[in-house]
Amino acid sequence: MIVPLDEAVRELVRDGDTVALEGFTHLIPVAAGHEIIRQGRRDLTLVRMTPDVVYDQMIGAGCARRLVFSWGGNPGVGSLHRFRDAIQNGWPHPLEIEEHSHAGMANRYVAGASGLPFAVLRGYVGTDLVDRTPTIAPITCPFTGERLTAVPALNPDVTIVHAQRADRAGNVQLWGITGVQKEAVLAARRSLVTVEEVVDGLEPVPGQVVLPARVVTAVAEVPGGARPSYAHGYYARDNEAYRAWDAVSRDRDAFAEWLRTDIHGGAPATREEEPTW
């Protein structure tokens, strides 16, 4: 189903959902995150291996109740100040966190995509995450007696990713640094893919990942939908935008003005109606 972005978010993202916006450095679904802010979604559990600027924005806008992640920061710049403000000062409201390693998060998505209840890996040894994170548990191999670590499957209510293109039947093609997008989509109950363009046919590309239409709930054509991250073959990373965000995010008033002008077009923020399904 190919639909406008606002319609897709309205019908797929619901208050209280667990929502994953995945993409590593590349193909980050920023436009979709902004639309979630615009529609005033609340009490979300945000999941992402590497929450960066778009999650800082969503947290600052009050969308998130909880964050499940393995690393957070403004890549190449420093901290996420809206994230820090939520953790340290409860602004705009308190934020719960659940921290994992990259390997743990990736294995959780794989377990979710595989229909398994949990994943097992060698990891977390020598860290205090096991003591601080209840979703990390030691487990003994029944065959060798080796001490391993188990983590529960991740099955988001909604996974949102960005890709280079889709065909008119809803098959999606992405390439370059693809991270865990495939696994995150396959693990989710519903999925939205924003794409640079919708084309008549998908031409093969080296290293491509193709998501068949049957695993994608909706596709939205959103040229530039990953900016300021990059879309391989379409546009480069906007490094200056990441640097500029540091100053905006440090100050609550500057952030509120950014929301008013960049997200809401200068109009006061409004709460949209509940989705229809």
Phi and psi in degrees as GROMACS dihedral restraints (atoms count N, CA, C in turn):
[ dihedral_restraints ]
;  ai    aj    ak    al  type     phi  dphi    fc
    3     4     5     6     1  -102.0    20    10
    4     5     6     7     1   119.3    20    10
    6     7     8     9     1  -138.9    20    10
    7     8     9    10     1   162.8    20    10
    9    10    11    12     1   -64.0    20    10
   10    11    12    13     1   153.4    20    10
   12    13    14    15     1   -59.6    20    10
   13    14    15    16     1   -44.6    20    10
   15    16    17    18     1   -62.6    20    10
   16    17    18    19     1   -38.9    20    10
   18    19    20    21     1   -66.6    20    10
   19    20    21    22     1   -41.4    20    10
   21    22    23    24     1   -61.9    20    10
   22    23    24    25     1   -47.1    20    10
   24    25    26    27     1   -64.8    20    10
   25    26    27    28     1   -41.2    20    10
   27    28    29    30     1   -59.2    20    10
   28    29    30    31     1   -37.2    20    10
   30    31    32    33     1   -95.1    20    10
   31    32    33    34     1   -18.6    20    10
   33    34    35    36     1  -106.5    20    10
   34    35    36    37     1   -26.7    20    10
   36    37    38    39     1  -108.0    20    10
   37    38    39    40     1   120.0    20    10
   39    40    41    42     1  -121.3    20    10
   40    41    42    43     1   150.0    20    10
   42    43    44    45     1   -51.9    20    10
   43    44    45    46     1   136.9    20    10
   45    46    47    48     1    85.0    20    10
   46    47    48    49     1    -3.6    20    10
   48    49    50    51     1   -68.8    20    10
   49    50    51    52     1   156.8    20    10
   51    52    53    54     1   -93.3    20    10
   52    53    54    55     1   118.2    20    10
   54    55    56    57     1  -124.4    20    10
   55    56    57    58     1   126.7    20    10
   57    58    59    60     1  -110.4    20    10
   58    59    60    61     1   123.2    20    10
   60    61    62    63     1  -111.2    20    10
   61    62    63    64     1   101.6    20    10
   63    64    65    66     1  -105.9    20    10
   64    65    66    67     1   157.4    20    10
   66    67    68    69     1   151.8    20    10
   67    68    69    70     1   128.5    20    10
   69    70    71    72     1  -110.0    20    10
   70    71    72    73     1   105.5    20    10
   72    73    74    75     1    69.0    20    10
   73    74    75    76     1   -36.0    20    10
   75    76    77    78     1  -122.9    20    10
   76    77    78    79     1   142.8    20    10
   78    79    80    81     1    57.5    20    10
   79    80    81    82     1    41.3    20    10
   81    82    83    84     1   -80.2    20    10
   82    83    84    85     1   129.8    20    10
   84    85    86    87     1   -79.8    20    10
   85    86    87    88     1    66.5    20    10
   87    88    89    90     1   -66.6    20    10
   88    89    90    91     1   -44.2    20    10
   90    91    92    93     1   -59.9    20    10
   91    92    93    94     1   -38.3    20    10
   93    94    95    96     1   -65.2    20    10
   94    95    96    97     1   -41.1    20    10
   96    97    98    99     1   -60.2    20    10
   97    98    99   100     1   -40.9    20    10
   99   100   101   102     1   -65.5    20    10
  100   101   102   103     1   -36.3    20    10
  102   103   104   105     1   -67.6    20    10
  103   104   105   106     1   -35.7    20    10
  105   106   107   108     1   -61.8    20    10
  106   107   108   109     1   -43.2    20    10
  108   109   110   111     1   -60.3    20    10
  109   110   111   112     1   -47.4    20    10
  111   112   113   114     1   -58.9    20    10
  112   113   114   115     1   -36.3    20    10
  114   115   116   117     1   -87.9    20    10
  115   116   117   118     1     1.8    20    10
  117   118   119   120     1    68.9    20    10
  118   119   120   121     1    33.5    20    10
  120   121   122   123     1   -66.7    20    10
  121   122   123   124     1   145.3    20    10
  123   124   125   126     1  -133.3    20    10
  124   125   126   127     1   160.3    20    10
  126   127   128   129     1    60.9    20    10
  127   128   129   130     1    32.0    20    10
  129   130   131   132     1   -80.2    20    10
  130   131   132   133     1   145.0    20    10
  132   133   134   135     1   -94.5    20    10
  133   134   135   136     1   109.6    20    10
  135   136   137   138     1   -90.4    20    10
  136   137   138   139     1   129.4    20    10
  138   139   140   141     1  -119.0    20    10
  139   140   141   142     1   132.9    20    10
  141   142   143   144     1  -169.8    20    10
  142   143   144   145     1   137.2    20    10
  144   145   146   147     1   -62.8    20    10
  145   146   147   148     1   -40.0    20    10
  147   148   149   150     1  -133.2    20    10
  148   149   150   151     1    71.4    20    10
  150   151   152   153     1   -58.5    20    10
  151   152   153   154     1   126.2    20    10
  153   154   155   156     1  -126.9    20    10
  154   155   156   157     1  -135.5    20    10
  156   157   158   159     1   -60.8    20    10
  157   158   159   160     1   -43.4    20    10
  159   160   161   162     1   -65.2    20    10
  160   161   162   163     1   -33.8    20    10
  162   163   164   165     1   -74.8    20    10
  163   164   165   166     1   -32.8    20    10
  165   166   167   168     1   -57.6    20    10
  166   167   168   169     1   -42.7    20    10
  168   169   170   171     1   -66.8    20    10
  169   170   171   172     1   -43.2    20    10
  171   172   173   174     1   -68.0    20    10
  172   173   174   175     1   -38.2    20    10
  174   175   176   177     1   -65.6    20    10
  175   176   177   178     1   -46.5    20    10
  177   178   179   180     1   -62.5    20    10
  178   179   180   181     1   -30.7    20    10
  180   181   182   183     1   -79.7    20    10
  181   182   183   184     1    -4.0    20    10
  183   184   185   186     1    87.4    20    10
  184   185   186   187     1    16.2    20    10
  186   187   188   189     1   -76.8    20    10
  187   188   189   190     1   -27.9    20    10
  189   190   191   192     1  -104.4    20    10
  190   191   192   193     1   138.0    20    10
  192   193   194   195     1  -102.3    20    10
  193   194   195   196     1   -26.9    20    10
  195   196   197   198     1  -150.3    20    10
  196   197   198   199     1   148.4    20    10
  198   199   200   201     1  -128.6    20    10
  199   200   201   202     1   127.4    20    10
  201   202   203   204     1  -113.9    20    10
  202   203   204   205     1   120.7    20    10
  204   205   206   207     1  -159.7    20    10
  205   206   207   208     1   174.7    20    10
  207   208   209   210     1  -127.7    20    10
  208   209   210   211     1   -11.1    20    10
  210   211   212   213     1  -164.3    20    10
  211   212   213   214     1   143.0    20    10
  213   214   215   216     1  -140.1    20    10
  214   215   216   217     1   133.2    20    10
  216   217   218   219     1   174.5    20    10
  217   218   219   220     1   168.2    20    10
  219   220   221   222     1   -90.6    20    10
  220   221   222   223     1   101.8    20    10
  222   223   224   225     1   -58.6    20    10
  223   224   225   226     1   125.7    20    10
  225   226   227   228     1    83.0    20    10
  226   227   228   229     1    -3.1    20    10
  228   229   230   231     1  -122.4    20    10
  229   230   231   232     1   -56.9    20    10
  231   232   233   234     1   159.7    20    10
  232   233   234   235     1  -137.6    20    10
  234   235   236   237     1   -78.5    20    10
  235   236   237   238     1   163.7    20    10
  237   238   239   240     1   -97.8    20    10
  238   239   240   241     1   106.3    20    10
  240   241   242   243     1   -77.4    20    10
  241   242   243   244     1   -29.2    20    10
  243   244   245   246     1   -69.9    20    10
  244   245   246   247     1   -37.2    20    10
  246   247   248   249     1   -62.2    20    10
  247   248   249   250     1   -47.9    20    10
  249   250   251   252     1   -61.4    20    10
  250   251   252   253     1   -41.9    20    10
  252   253   254   255     1   -62.9    20    10
  253   254   255   256     1   -39.6    20    10
  255   256   257   258     1   -65.6    20    10
  256   257   258   259     1   -41.4    20    10
  258   259   260   261     1   -71.9    20    10
  259   260   261   262     1   -46.8    20    10
  261   262   263   264     1   -82.1    20    10
  262   263   264   265     1   -32.9    20    10
  264   265   266   267     1  -124.5    20    10
  265   266   267   268     1    -2.3    20    10
  267   268   269   270     1    68.4    20    10
  268   269   270   271     1    26.6    20    10
  270   271   272   273     1  -110.1    20    10
  271   272   273   274     1   131.4    20    10
  273   274   275   276     1   -75.2    20    10
  274   275   276   277     1   -14.8    20    10
  276   277   278   279     1  -160.4    20    10
  277   278   279   280     1   165.0    20    10
  279   280   281   282     1   -60.0    20    10
  280   281   282   283     1   148.1    20    10
  282   283   284   285     1  -123.4    20    10
  283   284   285   286     1   123.0    20    10
  285   286   287   288     1   -81.4    20    10
  286   287   288   289     1   148.0    20    10
  288   289   290   291     1  -130.3    20    10
  289   290   291   292     1   148.7    20    10
  291   292   293   294     1  -133.5    20    10
  292   293   294   295     1   112.4    20    10
  294   295   296   297     1  -106.9    20    10
  295   296   297   298     1   135.5    20    10
  297   298   299   300     1  -130.9    20    10
  298   299   300   301     1   175.8    20    10
  300   301   302   303     1   -85.4    20    10
  301   302   303   304     1   165.6    20    10
  303   304   305   306     1   -58.1    20    10
  304   305   306   307     1   -45.2    20    10
  306   307   308   309     1   -62.2    20    10
  307   308   309   310     1   -40.2    20    10
  309   310   311   312     1   -63.3    20    10
  310   311   312   313     1   -44.4    20    10
  312   313   314   315     1   -64.6    20    10
  313   314   315   316     1   -44.8    20    10
  315   316   317   318     1   -61.0    20    10
  316   317   318   319     1   -43.2    20    10
  318   319   320   321     1   -67.3    20    10
  319   320   321   322     1   -31.0    20    10
  321   322   323   324     1   -65.7    20    10
  322   323   324   325     1   -42.7    20    10
  324   325   326   327     1   -63.1    20    10
  325   326   327   328     1   -42.3    20    10
  327   328   329   330     1   -62.1    20    10
  328   329   330   331     1   -42.7    20    10
  330   331   332   333     1   -62.2    20    10
  331   332   333   334     1   -42.9    20    10
  333   334   335   336     1   -62.0    20    10
  334   335   336   337     1   -42.3    20    10
  336   337   338   339     1   -67.7    20    10
  337   338   339   340     1   -26.6    20    10
  339   340   341   342     1   -90.4    20    10
  340   341   342   343     1    -2.7    20    10
  342   343   344   345     1    73.7    20    10
  343   344   345   346     1    22.9    20    10
  345   346   347   348     1  -100.3    20    10
  346   347   348   349     1   153.0    20    10
  348   349   350   351     1   -78.0    20    10
  349   350   351   352     1   -23.5    20    10
  351   352   353   354     1  -157.0    20    10
  352   353   354   355     1   168.2    20    10
  354   355   356   357     1  -119.0    20    10
  355   356   357   358     1   153.9    20    10
  357   358   359   360     1  -122.2    20    10
  358   359   360   361     1   135.5    20    10
  360   361   362   363     1  -150.3    20    10
  361   362   363   364     1   162.5    20    10
  363   364   365   366     1   -89.7    20    10
  364   365   366   367     1   111.2    20    10
  366   367   368   369     1  -179.6    20    10
  367   368   369   370     1   173.3    20    10
  369   370   371   372     1    70.7    20    10
  370   371   372   373     1    -3.9    20    10
  372   373   374   375     1   -64.7    20    10
  373   374   375   376     1   130.5    20    10
  375   376   377   378     1    84.9    20    10
  376   377   378   379     1     3.2    20    10
  378   379   380   381     1  -109.5    20    10
  379   380   381   382     1   163.8    20    10
  381   382   383   384     1   -94.7    20    10
  382   383   384   385     1     7.4    20    10
  384   385   386   387     1   -63.5    20    10
  385   386   387   388     1   -34.5    20    10
  387   388   389   390     1   -59.7    20    10
  388   389   390   391     1   -39.7    20    10
  390   391   392   393     1   -77.2    20    10
  391   392   393   394     1   -23.8    20    10
  393   394   395   396     1  -102.6    20    10
  394   395   396   397     1   -13.4    20    10
  396   397   398   399     1  -122.6    20    10
  397   398   399   400     1   110.0    20    10
  399   400   401   402     1   -68.2    20    10
  400   401   402   403     1   -13.0    20    10
  402   403   404   405     1   -93.3    20    10
  403   404   405   406     1    20.0    20    10
  405   406   407   408     1  -123.8    20    10
  406   407   408   409     1   124.3    20    10
  408   409   410   411     1  -138.7    20    10
  409   410   411   412     1   133.5    20    10
  411   412   413   414     1   -63.8    20    10
  412   413   414   415     1   146.4    20    10
  414   415   416   417     1  -145.0    20    10
  415   416   417   418     1   146.5    20    10
  417   418   419   420     1  -103.7    20    10
  418   419   420   421     1   129.8    20    10
  420   421   422   423     1   -64.1    20    10
  421   422   423   424     1   126.3    20    10
  423   424   425   426     1   -71.8    20    10
  424   425   426   427     1    -9.9    20    10
  426   427   428   429     1  -101.8    20    10
  427   428   429   430     1   -37.7    20    10
  429   430   431   432     1  -114.2    20    10
  430   431   432   433     1   -16.0    20    10
  432   433   434   435     1    80.6    20    10
  433   434   435   436     1     2.4    20    10
  435   436   437   438     1   -66.1    20    10
  436   437   438   439     1   141.1    20    10
  438   439   440   441     1   -85.3    20    10
  439   440   441   442     1   120.9    20    10
  441   442   443   444     1  -125.4    20    10
  442   443   444   445     1  -174.0    20    10
  444   445   446   447     1  -126.9    20    10
  445   446   447   448     1   135.2    20    10
  447   448   449   450     1  -109.6    20    10
  448   449   450   451     1   142.2    20    10
  450   451   452   453     1  -133.7    20    10
  451   452   453   454     1   142.4    20    10
  453   454   455   456     1   -71.9    20    10
  454   455   456   457     1   153.4    20    10
  456   457   458   459     1   -61.2    20    10
  457   458   459   460     1   148.4    20    10
  459   460   461   462     1  -101.6    20    10
  460   461   462   463     1   121.6    20    10
  462   463   464   465     1  -130.5    20    10
  463   464   465   466     1    81.9    20    10
  465   466   467   468     1   -59.2    20    10
  466   467   468   469     1   150.3    20    10
  468   469   470   471     1   -63.2    20    10
  469   470   471   472     1   -39.6    20    10
  471   472   473   474     1  -139.6    20    10
  472   473   474   475     1   131.8    20    10
  474   475   476   477     1  -111.9    20    10
  475   476   477   478     1   134.6    20    10
  477   478   479   480     1  -121.6    20    10
  478   479   480   481     1   128.2    20    10
  480   481   482   483     1  -133.7    20    10
  481   482   483   484     1   164.1    20    10
  483   484   485   486     1  -113.5    20    10
  484   485   486   487     1   146.6    20    10
  486   487   488   489     1  -143.0    20    10
  487   488   489   490     1   168.3    20    10
  489   490   491   492     1   -71.4    20    10
  490   491   492   493     1   -44.6    20    10
  492   493   494   495     1  -158.8    20    10
  493   494   495   496     1   162.0    20    10
  495   496   497   498     1  -137.1    20    10
  496   497   498   499     1   155.0    20    10
  498   499   500   501     1   -92.5    20    10
  499   500   501   502     1   176.8    20    10
  501   502   503   504     1   -72.4    20    10
  502   503   504   505     1   -12.6    20    10
  504   505   506   507     1   -86.3    20    10
  505   506   507   508     1    -8.5    20    10
  507   508   509   510     1    97.0    20    10
  508   509   510   511     1     8.2    20    10
  510   511   512   513     1   -75.5    20    10
  511   512   513   514     1   137.6    20    10
  513   514   515   516     1  -115.5    20    10
  514   515   516   517     1   140.7    20    10
  516   517   518   519     1  -127.7    20    10
  517   518   519   520     1   128.8    20    10
  519   520   521   522     1  -139.1    20    10
  520   521   522   523     1   154.1    20    10
  522   523   524   525     1  -154.8    20    10
  523   524   525   526     1   170.0    20    10
  525   526   527   528     1    99.2    20    10
  526   527   528   529     1  -143.4    20    10
  528   529   530   531     1   -78.0    20    10
  529   530   531   532     1   109.1    20    10
  531   532   533   534     1  -104.8    20    10
  532   533   534   535     1   -10.1    20    10
  534   535   536   537     1    53.6    20    10
  535   536   537   538     1  -134.3    20    10
  537   538   539   540     1  -108.6    20    10
  538   539   540   541     1    21.8    20    10
  540   541   542   543     1   -55.9    20    10
  541   542   543   544     1   -46.0    20    10
  543   544   545   546     1   -59.0    20    10
  544   545   546   547     1   -50.6    20    10
  546   547   548   549     1   -63.1    20    10
  547   548   549   550     1   -39.3    20    10
  549   550   551   552     1   -65.0    20    10
  550   551   552   553     1   -38.5    20    10
  552   553   554   555     1   -67.2    20    10
  553   554   555   556     1   -46.0    20    10
  555   556   557   558     1   -66.1    20    10
  556   557   558   559     1   -26.2    20    10
  558   559   560   561     1   -81.9    20    10
  559   560   561   562     1   -15.6    20    10
  561   562   563   564     1   -87.7    20    10
  562   563   564   565     1   155.0    20    10
  564   565   566   567     1   -75.1    20    10
  565   566   567   568     1   -34.7    20    10
  567   568   569   570     1  -137.1    20    10
  568   569   570   571     1   154.1    20    10
  570   571   572   573     1  -145.3    20    10
  571   572   573   574     1   146.2    20    10
  573   574   575   576     1  -128.4    20    10
  574   575   576   577     1   130.0    20    10
  576   577   578   579     1  -118.5    20    10
  577   578   579   580     1   120.4    20    10
  579   580   581   582     1   -91.1    20    10
  580   581   582   583     1   142.6    20    10
  582   583   584   585     1  -133.0    20    10
  583   584   585   586     1   155.0    20    10
  585   586   587   588     1   -65.9    20    10
  586   587   588   589     1   -37.4    20    10
  588   589   590   591     1  -157.1    20    10
  589   590   591   592     1   153.0    20    10
  591   592   593   594     1  -104.1    20    10
  592   593   594   595     1   128.1    20    10
  594   595   596   597     1  -124.0    20    10
  595   596   597   598     1   166.5    20    10
  597   598   599   600     1   -71.0    20    10
  598   599   600   601     1   -34.9    20    10
  600   601   602   603     1  -149.5    20    10
  601   602   603   604     1   151.8    20    10
  603   604   605   606     1   -94.7    20    10
  604   605   606   607     1   113.8    20    10
  606   607   608   609     1   -80.4    20    10
  607   608   609   610     1   132.9    20    10
  609   610   611   612     1   -58.4    20    10
  610   611   612   613     1   142.0    20    10
  612   613   614   615     1  -131.3    20    10
  613   614   615   616     1   137.9    20    10
  615   616   617   618     1   -57.0    20    10
  616   617   618   619     1   135.7    20    10
  618   619   620   621     1    73.8    20    10
  619   620   621   622     1    16.3    20    10
  621   622   623   624     1   -71.6    20    10
  622   623   624   625     1   154.7    20    10
  624   625   626   627     1  -117.9    20    10
  625   626   627   628     1   130.1    20    10
  627   628   629   630     1  -115.2    20    10
  628   629   630   631     1   124.5    20    10
  630   631   632   633     1   -99.6    20    10
  631   632   633   634     1   114.5    20    10
  633   634   635   636     1   -68.1    20    10
  634   635   636   637     1   152.6    20    10
  636   637   638   639     1   -55.7    20    10
  637   638   639   640     1   -28.9    20    10
  639   640   641   642     1   -67.6    20    10
  640   641   642   643     1   -18.7    20    10
  642   643   644   645     1  -103.6    20    10
  643   644   645   646     1     2.2    20    10
  645   646   647   648     1  -113.6    20    10
  646   647   648   649     1   122.3    20    10
  648   649   650   651     1   -73.5    20    10
  649   650   651   652     1   -43.0    20    10
  651   652   653   654     1  -150.4    20    10
  652   653   654   655     1   149.5    20    10
  654   655   656   657     1  -122.8    20    10
  655   656   657   658     1   136.5    20    10
  657   658   659   660     1  -126.2    20    10
  658   659   660   661     1   129.6    20    10
  660   661   662   663     1   -82.0    20    10
  661   662   663   664     1   114.4    20    10
  663   664   665   666     1  -137.3    20    10
  664   665   666   667     1    83.1    20    10
  666   667   668   669     1   -58.2    20    10
  667   668   669   670     1   133.7    20    10
  669   670   671   672     1    76.2    20    10
  670   671   672   673     1    14.2    20    10
  672   673   674   675     1   -68.0    20    10
  673   674   675   676     1    -9.7    20    10
  675   676   677   678     1  -100.7    20    10
  676   677   678   679     1    -8.7    20    10
  678   679   680   681     1   -62.3    20    10
  679   680   681   682     1   140.1    20    10
  681   682   683   684     1   -87.1    20    10
  682   683   684   685     1     0.6    20    10
  684   685   686   687     1   -70.7    20    10
  685   686   687   688     1  -175.0    20    10
  687   688   689   690     1  -119.0    20    10
  688   689   690   691     1   161.2    20    10
  690   691   692   693     1  -122.7    20    10
  691   692   693   694     1   109.8    20    10
  693   694   695   696     1   -54.3    20    10
  694   695   696   697     1   125.2    20    10
  696   697   698   699     1    90.8    20    10
  697   698   699   700     1    -5.4    20    10
  699   700   701   702     1  -122.9    20    10
  700   701   702   703     1   -49.9    20    10
  702   703   704   705     1  -160.3    20    10
  703   704   705   706     1   161.5    20    10
  705   706   707   708     1   -91.8    20    10
  706   707   708   709     1   166.5    20    10
  708   709   710   711     1   -68.2    20    10
  709   710   711   712     1   136.6    20    10
  711   712   713   714     1   -93.9    20    10
  712   713   714   715     1    86.7    20    10
  714   715   716   717     1   -62.4    20    10
  715   716   717   718     1   -34.1    20    10
  717   718   719   720     1   -64.8    20    10
  718   719   720   721     1   -33.4    20    10
  720   721   722   723     1   -64.9    20    10
  721   722   723   724     1   -37.6    20    10
  723   724   725   726     1   -66.6    20    10
  724   725   726   727     1   -40.1    20    10
  726   727   728   729     1   -66.4    20    10
  727   728   729   730     1   -41.3    20    10
  729   730   731   732     1   -65.6    20    10
  730   731   732   733     1   -32.4    20    10
  732   733   734   735     1   -62.9    20    10
  733   734   735   736     1   -29.6    20    10
  735   736   737   738     1   -57.1    20    10
  736   737   738   739     1   -45.6    20    10
  738   739   740   741     1   -68.8    20    10
  739   740   741   742     1   -41.3    20    10
  741   742   743   744     1   -62.8    20    10
  742   743   744   745     1   -45.2    20    10
  744   745   746   747     1   -75.0    20    10
  745   746   747   748     1   -17.5    20    10
  747   748   749   750     1   -71.8    20    10
  748   749   750   751     1   -24.2    20    10
  750   751   752   753     1  -120.4    20    10
  751   752   753   754     1   127.3    20    10
  753   754   755   756     1   -61.9    20    10
  754   755   756   757     1   -40.5    20    10
  756   757   758   759     1   -67.2    20    10
  757   758   759   760     1   -40.7    20    10
  759   760   761   762     1   -64.4    20    10
  760   761   762   763     1   -38.7    20    10
  762   763   764   765     1   -65.3    20    10
  763   764   765   766     1   -44.1    20    10
  765   766   767   768     1   -60.6    20    10
  766   767   768   769     1   -38.1    20    10
  768   769   770   771     1   -67.9    20    10
  769   770   771   772     1   -38.4    20    10
  771   772   773   774     1   -61.3    20    10
  772   773   774   775     1   -43.4    20    10
  774   775   776   777     1   -58.9    20    10
  775   776   777   778     1   -45.3    20    10
  777   778   779   780     1   -63.9    20    10
  778   779   780   781     1   -43.1    20    10
  780   781   782   783     1   -89.3    20    10
  781   782   783   784     1   -44.9    20    10
  783   784   785   786     1   -86.1    20    10
  784   785   786   787     1   -30.3    20    10
  786   787   788   789     1   -99.1    20    10
  787   788   789   790     1   -46.4    20    10
  789   790   791   792     1  -100.6    20    10
  790   791   792   793     1     8.2    20    10
  792   793   794   795     1    64.0    20    10
  793   794   795   796     1    27.4    20    10
  795   796   797   798     1    91.7    20    10
  796   797   798   799     1    -9.4    20    10
  798   799   800   801     1   -93.4    20    10
  799   800   801   802     1   156.4    20    10
  801   802   803   804     1   -61.9    20    10
  802   803   804   805     1   148.9    20    10
  804   805   806   807     1   -66.9    20    10
  805   806   807   808     1   139.9    20    10
  807   808   809   810     1  -127.7    20    10
  808   809   810   811     1   155.1    20    10
  810   811   812   813     1   -93.7    20    10
  811   812   813   814     1   121.4    20    10
  813   814   815   816     1   -76.7    20    10
  814   815   816   817     1   163.2    20    10
  816   817   818   819     1   -66.0    20    10
  817   818   819   820     1   159.1    20    10
  819   820   821   822     1   -65.3    20    10
  820   821   822   823     1   149.3    20    10
  822   823   824   825     1   -64.7    20    10
  823   824   825   826     1   157.7    20    10
  825   826   827   828     1   -86.4    20    10
  826   827   828   829     1   -19.1    20    10
